[in-house]
Amino acid sequence: MKIQRARMKNNLDLLLIATVILLPLVLSPPHLLRSSLSRGSALSVENDSDKLISPNRVFTCGFILVGTNAYTFSIWFTNSANKTKVWTTNWGHVVNGKGSLLTFQQDGDVVLTDTDGTVVWFTNTASSQANLMKLLDTGNLVVTDPKNKVMWQSFDYPTDTLLPSQPITRNIKLVSSKNNGSIYPGYYSFYFDNDNVLRMLYDGPEISSIYWPNPDFTVWQNGRTIYNSSRHGVLDVFGQFTSSDRFSLEASDKDFGIIRRLTLDSDGHLRLYSLNNSSCTWIVTWIVTITQPITYGHCDVHGLCGKNGLCLHTPSKIICSCPPNFEVSDPSDWSKGCKAKFNISCEPNSITFVQLPNSDFWGYDLNSYFNISLHHCKNHCKNDCTCVAIKYKYGTCYTKVTLFNGKSSPSVQGSIYFKVPKNARMSRVYEPKALNLICNNSEVDDIGSARLYTKKGSKIKWVYFYGFAAALGLIEILFGILGWCFVYKRGINASLAEQGYELMGSQFRKFTFKELRKATQNFKEVIGMGGSGTVYKGKLEDERAIAVKKLEDVIQGEEEFWAEVSIIGRIYHMNLVKLLGFCFDGSHRLLVSEYVENGSLDKHLFIEDASRKVLGWKERFKIALGMARGLAYLHEECLEWVIHCDVKPENILLGSDFEPKIADFGLAKLFKRGAIGSRISHIRGTRGYMAPEWASNLPITAKIDVFSYGIVLMEIVKGKRISDWTMEGEIQSYEDTRLMVCMLNERHEIQESWAGYFVDPNLGTEFDEKQAKAMVKIALSCIEEDRNRRPHMNSIVEFLLAHES
């Protein structure tokens, strides 16, 4: 045994010696690598070896092919699959593939010249002490004097990307590329505005408008401050960005040593990327998806579909469409929008309107009118030749002078009415193309990953290939051994780690069972129990309070469990409990979420202790509306369509301001589908809140959540367990539900004693009768036996908003 160990040690020593000898040959080309350029030196476009490489070899600087015989002088990531550029001189200008030079002149200026000697770009350091240009490990290209003082640096002139330690200030901004991979600047910018707030702006050929943070809200509503004139933001080496206006972001793979970039992409989204060293591809670890106090979606980026264009909301991509009797101006470039196929006369009698439900075009309002009918709103537009359309919702009318930033989504309130000729042959109501959402789709949405591929047709210098083949093979063997040892010792599943980088949720991570046992003091304080498990209160090392749920009956493997949890982890809404992470440790399956201060709704609604404070009417209406918003988001807007399956007061948590947060959404995805046995009821809802289709084994749709919401809504009004009326022994039947609906309808028709039958007597007269009647009306429609007659959650939101005081 000792002899074998000695031989193995000798073999490893020989392997290491060979590696030390051959590694420089493999990693270094035949020419001498350099990271700097001195006075009198030049880099030629025709010499592939004329490059500057940072000492850590992460970044390369030189001429890079961007088209047929067209080059730019750029900085790129050395090991990224397609040489991802982080900086380019004089963005939008290219030089010829013959005769172009970057020259460090004797006067101290660095000049880029084209083949005919035309100056394309220069550092403007002439008549200075500048004597050296070098590429630093940070990716910053600097020109310095003999005392190492920086005379010029690329960090002061970014294109579409910020690197760690590269600041954004009052004089620095990012500008997107025109198209993915394009060398030309696009229409989106990320910058500090004059009010000291970081913003994103669409500056297109025809319009210019700010779209982030949400322009419908104030600076303070968006969580920012204007009282800091420093205008400074920076991404640190751990993956956290902070700025003087209180905006911050954090990578889902927050850690030291990961290669990152913060890029304003051509679609107007700001994304933080991490480089996967094994595949040399980029993975999104953060994206601007949330702008408080409402959800920020793909279609909220302005200008995506151009003038008159309509952006249709989907979870993973942007779909542009033209309104009725419009056609796309340029199918290859949606930023040019749509053009009308008709002419509008100024004569009011020759005009009619086509309705686009749940649609809006942001901004460019000609006039606004309040508390008027739709008929009068249309007349205002008919009598104004400059009006092209109206936006109408809840008695408010906006006449539009032009149509940009169009979007259509079930969450959009009100309708757009286009002005069209009366003789136009088209339906008076136009429905945009269906979105084809899939219920409980378990596929992980790929919006979180940006796969980059090597350009086709890249030439390999075969003269180097055979000389290095043997050495490469040897290095691969060594790295394989070292990689195996690393994985063996650390217990890291590489594929799971890669998937983890794709999570969008801020601070979402994997916990160990030991961590959670310590955080909960060995699972000491129980704060909730349900069919899917027990919930414990805990506190992390950073003093954050958490809720830890021990799941029962979860029998998936780690890969499948991670895939399902990753979907839940990316869902975010102000009325949903935020998931912070999970634990998959041996037989333990736990979910970690934010701790919500005021506990669950049932503890405030069904009061047995007369000394306890009664939940006020204002809070009840707020809870009803917040619940509806949260469910509408799950059903219509989130990354993946999710049905809750267990809506009940115990799963509605109340924040410090009694803003409701729905808990346990997505849990059905964590249990084995098609399981057989008595425990299947744990994920099929709670008796009394379950829709009748459960008993009939009908296909499950979002309407089961609508039914449960109706029961909870009635309980909010009544202050008692209405759900008990629907149960008989251990089962629920159609007859139970039918009798309940009939009984409630009878009570609803007794106007004189209406309040006595339906409103919590503990409230006395302290309630809004109109709101109460509206809530009962919604509840009755939600608990219809025929699910097709139940409303959608977004319609419920609109109805409640119309009754909000």
N, C-alpha and C positions, 0 to 999 in steps of 0.2 A: 504494500500500500504506500509506504514512504517513497519507494522508488518511482511509483507511478506519479505521485504528487510532484516529485522533483522533476520528472520528465515534462509534466504539464507546465510547471513553472518555467522550465527552460524554453519550451515552445512558445509560451506567452512572451517571454523576454525577447526571443528572436522576432516575433511578430511585431512587437513594439519598436524594435530597432529598425526593422524594415519599413515600418510606418513612418518613423522619423526621417528616414532617408528618402522615401518615395513621396511623402505628402507634399513637400514643396514643389516636386515635379508635376504632381497632379493638379494642384490648385493654382499654380503659377504658370502662365503662358511662357513661351520661349523668351519673350522680351522682359525686361526688368519692370515690375509693377512700380508705379509711382503715385503719390498722393498730392504732389505739388508741382507748380509751374513757376519758373523764375523769369526775370527780365530777359528779353532777347529770345525766349523760347516760344514755340507754337505747337498747336495740335492741328493735325490735318484730317479732313474728312475722308481722305483716300487711304489713310493708314489705320487699320483696325486696332493696332496696338496703341494708338494715341488716345489714352484714357487716363483719367485720374480715379484712383480707387481709395476709399477711406481706409485708414489703418485697420479698422475692424472688419473691412471687406463687405459691410452691409450695403454701402452705396457706391455707385459708379457714376462718373461724369464724363461726357464726351458727345460725339455726334451719334445720332440714332436715326435709323431709316424710318420714315413715316409715310412714304409714298414712292411712286416710281421716280427714282433719282432725286428724291426730296428728303432733306435731313433737317433736324433741329439740334441745337446744342442744349442738352438736358442733363438732369440728374435723375437716376432711377435706382430702384431696389435691385441689387445685383442678382439675388436668387429668386426673385418673383418670376412666375411662369412666363409672363409676357413683357418683362422689363417695365413694370409699372412706373411711370414718370411721376416725380414729385415737384419738379420745377423745370421751367423752360425759359430761355432768353426770348424777350420780345415776342410774347405769345401770339401765335397766329401767323408768324413769318417763318418761311423755310429757306434753306440755302441749297445750292446745287451740289450734286454728288462728286463734282470734279473742281478742284482748285479752291474750295472754301477753306478758310483758316480761322482759328482762334489764336490771336497773337498777343503776347505780353510785351508791349512796346517798351522801348528804352526810356520813354518819358513817364512810365508808370501806369499808363492806361492799358486796359485789356479790351481788345477790339475783335468783334466777329465780322469777317468780310465774306462776301459772296464771290463767286468765280470771276466776276469782272472787277473786283476790287471795291465794290460798293459796301459801305459800312452799314451793317444791319443792326448792330447793337454794340454798346461799349459801357464800361463801368464808370466813366467820368472821374477817373482817379489820376488824370494827367497832371503834371507839375506837382506831384506829391512825392512822398518818400516810399510809396508802395514798391515792394520788391519781390513779393511772393504771393501766389494764388494757391490755396490748398483746400482739399475736401476733408472736412472733419468727420469724426465718428457720428455726430448728430445728423449728418446729411446737409450741413450748412457749408456752402462754398464761400470762402472768405478771401479778401485781398488785404494783406497786412504790410506794415512797415518793419524796419529792422528791430523795433522794440516790441514787435508782435501786437501792435495796436491795429484794430480792425478799421480799414479805410472804406470797405464796401463788403456787403454780405448778402447772399441770396435770401436769407431769412427775412429781409426787409421788403422783398418783392415776390411774395408767393403767387402761385397760379390758383389751383383749385384745392390745394392740400396744405395742411399744417402738420408738422412733425412734433414729437415730444420735445419740450423745452423751447419750441418756436412760438413766440407770443403773437397775439393779435391785438393791435392797439388802434388809436384814433386814426392813424395814417396807413394802416395795413388792412386789407380785406381779401377774401377769397372770391374768385369768380369761377363758376362752373364751366366745364367744357360744353360745346354746343351739342355734341352727341357722345355716346359712350366711346371713349378712346380717341375722340377728336383732338386735334392740336389747336383748334380755334375756340376762342372764348364764347361762352353761351350767354344766357339771359338771366341767370340767377347769381346773387351775390350775398355774402355773409360778412357783416361789418358792424362797427359801432356807429350808431346814429348820433345826431347832434344832442339828443337827450340822454346820452351816456348809456344807452341800452343796446345790447346785441340784437340785431335784426337780420331777417332774410328778405330780400327784395327780388321781385320779378321785374326786369327792365327790358321789355320786348320791343319789337319794331313799332307797335302802335300804342301800347299802354305801359304804365309803370305803377306797381302797387306793392306794398308790404304785405306779406302773408304769414309771417311768424315773428314774434309771438302773436297769438290770435288778435287780429286788428279790431275785433268786436268788443274787446275788453280793455280795461285800463292797464297801465303798467303794473299797478299793485295787484290787480286781480290776476294778472299773469305771473305773479310771484317775483317781480323784478323791482329795482329801485333806480331812481334817476339821481339820487344824492351821492354820487361818487364820480368825480370828474377825471379819475385816473385812466379810465377806459383801457383796461388791461385784462386779457384772458390768456390762459396757457394750459396745455395738456402736459401732465407730468409723466414720468417714466413708469408709473404704476397703472396708467390708464384712466386717470381722473382729470377732468377738465373743470376749472373754476374761473369765474370772471368777476369783475368789480360790480356788475349789476345783479349779482346773486344767482346767475344762471350756473348750473353745474350738471355734469354728466359723469357716469362711471361705467367702465367696461364690465361686461358680465364675466370676463376672465381676468378681472383685476389682479395684477401680479407684476413683479419686476422681471425684466429680461425678455419681454415679448416685443417683437417688432410691430409697430403700430403706425397708423396714419389716420387723420381726421380729414375727410374729403367731402366737399360740396359737389354732389353728383349732378349729372346733366338733367335729371328729373326734378331737381330742386330740393332733394332731401339731403340733410347733413348726416353722414354715417361715419362711425368709428370702426376701422378694420383692424384685424390682427392677422399676421402671416402664419399660415400653417407650414411649418418647416418641412414636414414630410412630403406634402403634395405641392408646396410652393404656390399655393392658392390663397386667396383672401377670404376671410370669414367676418361677417358683420357682428360686432359685439355690442353695438349701441346704435340707435337710430332715433331721430326726432319723430316720435310717434304720439307723444302726449304733450298737450299744451293745456294746463289747467286754466279755467275750471271745466273745460269740455274736451272730448276726444279730438285728437288731431289726426285726420286721415289722409290717404293718398290724394284725394281730389281737393283737399284744402290748399294744395300748392297752386298758386295762380298761374295762368297762362299755359297750362299743360295741353289744352286742346284748342287754343287759339280763339280768335273772334268767332262768336256764334257757336263754338264747339261745346259739347256736353260731355263731361267726365262721368262715367258710370262707376260706382263704388264696387270694388271686389276686394277680398282679403289679400290677394297676393300680387295684383297687377293693375295697371291703369288701362281702361278701355275708353277710347274716344268715340263719340257718336255725333251725328249731325241731327238737328231738329227736323221736323217734317218739312218737305219741300226745300230743303237745303242740301247741298252737296259739298264734299270735302274739296278744298281749294287745291291741295297738293298732297296726294296719298303718301308721298315719301316724307312729308314734313307736316305733322299735325299742328305745329306752332303757328301755321298760316291759317288754321281754322276752317270754317265753312262759309260758303257763299250762297245767297238766296237764288232760287230758280224762278222767282216771280218779282214783279214790280208793284210797289204799293202806291196807290193814289192818295192824295190828300183829302179826298171827298169822304166824309164820315160814313155816308150811306153805302159806300162800296167796300166797307171794311168789316171783317169779323175777326174772331180770335180762336186759336187752337190752344187747348190746355195741356200742359206738361205737369202731371201731378208729382208731388214730392221732389220738386226741382227748384233751383235758384241760380241766379247769376250775381255774383258778389260785386257790389259797388256800382258806380255810374248811375246813381239814381237822379232822375230829372227833378222830380218833386215827390213829396210824401203826404199822404192824407190819412187821417185817423177817424175811426168810428163811421165809416161809410160802407155802403153795400158794394158788392161786386159789380152790379150794373152801373153805378155811378163811377166806379173806378175805371171801367172800360170806356165810359164816355169821356173822361178826362184825357185818356190816351187817344181816342178817336179824334178829338178836337185839337190835338197838338201834333203837327206834322213831324216834329222831331222825336216823338215817342215811338219806339219800335216794339215795346212789350210792357207788360205790367207784372209785378209780383204782388200776390194777394194772400194774406193770412190773417185770420181772426179780426176782420174788420179794418185792417191796416193795408193801405195801398201804396205801392212804390211804382212810379212810372220810370221806365228805363230809356236813356238816350242812346245807349249802345250795350252790347251783350258780350261780356268777357267773364272768365272764371266760372263757367257753368259746371254744375254738378247735380247728379241725380242719385238719391239714396233714400231708403225707407225712413231714415232718421231726419231727413230734411222736411221742415214744416212748411205747409202752404204749397201753392202752385205758381208756375209761370204761365202767362197767357200771351202767345205770340200774335202780333198783328199780321193778318193775311188778307188777300183779296177775297171777297165773298164768292167769287166764281171758282176759287181753288177747290179742286176735287180731293178732299182729304177729310179724315175723321176729325171731329171737333175735340176729341180727347186722344192724345198721343201717349202711348206707353213705351218708354225706352225698353231696350232688349232685356229679357229676364237674366238674372245673375246666376242662375243654376247653382245655388249653394247646396252642399251635400250635408245631410244630417249626420252628426257624429263621425265625420270622416277622420280616420286615425292617421292619415298621412301627415307628416310634419311639413308645414308650409315652408317653401324654399326661399321665401323673401329674405331670410336671415343670412343667406350665403351668396356670395358673389364669386362664382367660379371663373377664373381667368385662365385662358389657354394660350400656349405658345403660338405665335403667328405661323401660319402655313408658309412653306416655301423658304424658311430660313436656311441659309447655306452652312454646312458643316465643313470645316477645314480638315479633310481626310488625312492630310499629311501629319496632323497631330494625333489622329484617332488611334492608329495601331500602336504608336509609341507609348500611349498611356493606358491601353486596354488592360494589360496585365496588372498595372499598378492600381487601376480603378477596382478591379476585382478583389485585390488584396485589401483595399481600404473598405470595400463593402462588407467583407467578412469581418473585419475588425469592428466596424460600426454596428454590425448585426449583433456581435457578441456583447459589446458595451450596451447596446440598446436593450437586449434581452435581460442583461443584469439589472439595468435601471428599472425596467418594468417589473421584474421579479421582486426587486427589493421594495419598490414603492407601491406595488399592487395597482398600477394604473392601467385602465383599459383605454387604449389609444383612441378607438373609435368613439367611445363614450365621451372622452375629453373633447374630441373634435365637435361632437354634437353640442357639448356644453357651451362652446364658444358661440354657437348660433342663438343662444337665448338672449332675448332683448331685455328681459326684466332687470332693472337696476339691482345689484347685489344678490341676485338669485344664485344660489350655490348649493353644493352638496355638503351635508353635515354628517358627522360620525355619530353613532349611537352614544358614545362616551360624552361627546359635547352636549348632546341634548339631555342626557341623564344629569349632567352637572348643571345645565341651565335650568332644569325643572326641579332641582334638589331631589333627585331620584323619583321624579314624577309624583311629587307630593300633593300639589293643589289641583284638584279636578274642577274645571270650570264648565264642563259640558259633556253630555253623553248622548250617543245616537246609534242608529243601526250600523253605521260604517266605522264606529270606533269611539274612543274616549279622548277628550281634549284636556290638556294640562296647561297651566300658566307657567311661563319661564322668563328668564332674563339672560340676554347674551352678555358677553364680556364688555361690549361697548355700551351697556346699560339699556339697550333697547328691550322693551317688553315684547314677548312673543307668545303665540298660542301654538302648542304642539299637539298634533292629532295622531294617535296610534291607530293605524288602519287595521281592520280585520278582514280576513278572507281574500287578501290580495295574493294571487298565486302566479303572477307573471315572473319571467326572468328579468334580470337587471336591464338588458337592452330594451325590452318592451316597456318596462316600467318607466325608464328614462324618457323614452319617446313620448309616452302619454303625459308625464309630468311636465315635459318641456313645453307642450302645447298650453297647459294650464298656466305655466309660469310666464308666458308671453301675453296673457290676457290682462288688461288693465282698464279700470274705469273707477271713477270716484265712488260709485255705488256697489263696488265689488271688493271683497276682502283681498288684500294684496298677498300673494304667495311669495315668501322669501326664499324658500328652498325645500329640500327633502332629505330623507335618510334612507339608504338601502344598505343595510348592514346585517349580514347573516339572514335571520328570519324576520328582522325588524323592518317594517315599512312605515315611515312617518312623514307627515307634511308639516312644514313650519310656515306660519303666516303671521301677519301683524296682529297685535293684541288690540282689541277694540274696547274702549273704556267702559261703556255702559251696559255691556252684556247683551243678551238676546231680547227680542221684542216681547216674548211671552212673559218674562219676569216683570215687565212694566205694564203689560196690558191686562193680564189676568190676576188682579190683585186680591189676595185673601186677607192680608193684613190691613185693617182699616186705618192704621197710623201712617201707612205709606202714601206718598204723593201720587195723585192720579195723573196719568199721561194726558197733557193738554191737547186741545183740538188742533192747534197750530202744528204741534209736533206730529200728530196723527196724519194730517194731510201731507206734511213733508215726507213722512215715512212712506205713505202710499205712492206719492209721485216718484220718490227715489227708487223704490222697489221696481216700479214700472220702467224707469230709465235703465236700471241695471239689467233687467230681463230683456228689454228691447235691444240693448247692446249685445247680449249673449246670442240672441236669436238672429240678429240682422247685421251687426257691424264688426264683431270681433274677428281676430285672425282666422278662427275656424268656428263654424256654427255650432253652438253648444246648447243642449237641452239640459236643464238643471235636474229635473226628475224628482225633486224633493223640496218644493217650496213650502215652507211653513214658518210660523213665528220663531221657532227655535233656531232656524237658519238665517234669521234676519238680525244682524248685530247693529248696535247703535253707538255712533261715535260721541265725542264730548258735546257736540252741538246737535245731537240726535239725528244726524245725517245717517240714513240706513246704509248698511253694507251687506250684501248677500254673501253668505258663506257656503262652503261645500259645493260650489259649482264645479262641474267637470269630474266629480268623483265617479260617476258611472263609467267613465273611460278607464278607470284604474282596476275595475273588476273584470274578471274573465267573461267575455261575451258568451251567451248561450249556456251559462252554468245551470245545472239542474239541482234542485233541492230546496229545502224550506228556507234557506238563507237568501234566496234570490230576492225576497221582499225587501231586504236591506237596501237594495239599490233601485227598488221600484216605487219609492215614495212611502208616505206614511198614511195609514188608514185614516179616512176622514178628509184628506186633502187630495186623494187620488182620483183622477178622472175615470169615468165609467169605461173608457176603452181599454184600461188595464185589464179589467175582468174579461174582456172579449178577445184578448190577444190581437187587437187591431194594430197596424203599424203605428209606431210611436212618432208623434210630431211635436212641434213646439206648442201645440194647443193644449197639451197636458199641463204645461206650466201656466198657461192662461187660466185653466180651470182652478188650479191650486191658488193662484193669485186672487181669483174671485172669492174663494173661501176666506183667505187671510184678510182681504179687503173688508168683507162683511164683519169679521171679527174685530178689525180696527174700529169700525163704527160702533159695534155692539159692546165691545169690551168683554165678551164672553166667548167660550168655545163653541162657535157655530158648527165646527167640523164634527162635533159629537152627534149632530142631527143626522149625519149621513152614514152612521155606522150601525150595524146590527150584529152583535156577536163578534165573530172573527172575520166576517166578509163584508164587502160593499157590493150593492146591487144597483142595477138600473132603477129599480123601483124606489130605493132610498133617495137617489138623486132627484128623480121626478117629483116625489112628494115634497122634497125640500124646496124645489123651485116653485111649485104651486103654492106652498104655504107662504113663501116670501112674497110672491106676486100678490096674494090676497092681502097681506099686511100692507104692501106698498100702495094698494088702492084705497086704504082707509086713511084719508087725508087728515081728519080731525085729530086722531091720536097717533099720527105717524111717528113723531119723535119718541113717544112712549114705547112703541114697539121696537124701534131700531137703534136709537142712539143710547149710548152708555149713560144710565141714570146718574152715575157718579159725576158726570160733567154738568149736571143741572142745565142751566141755560147758556153755558159758556161754549157754544159751538156755532158754526156757520151752517144754517139750514140748507142753503143752496148747495154748498159743497157736500154736505151729508147726502142730500138727495142724488147728486151726481155720482157719488161713490157707490151708493146702493144700486143705481141704474147700471153702472159699469159692472158691479159684482154679479147682478142677475144675468147680464149678457155673457159674462165669463163662464158661468156654470151651466150654460145650455148643454143638454144631453147630446145634441148634434154638434160635434166639434166644428163643423164647417160654418156654424152660425156664431161661433165665438170670435171676438175681434182679435186683431194682431196687437202685440204689445206697443208698437209705435203709434197705433191709433189711440190706444189708451193714454199714452203720454200726451198726445195732442189734446185729447178731451180734458184731461186734468189741468193742463196748462191754461186752457181756456177758462177754467174756473178758479185759477190761482188768484188770490187777492193781493 
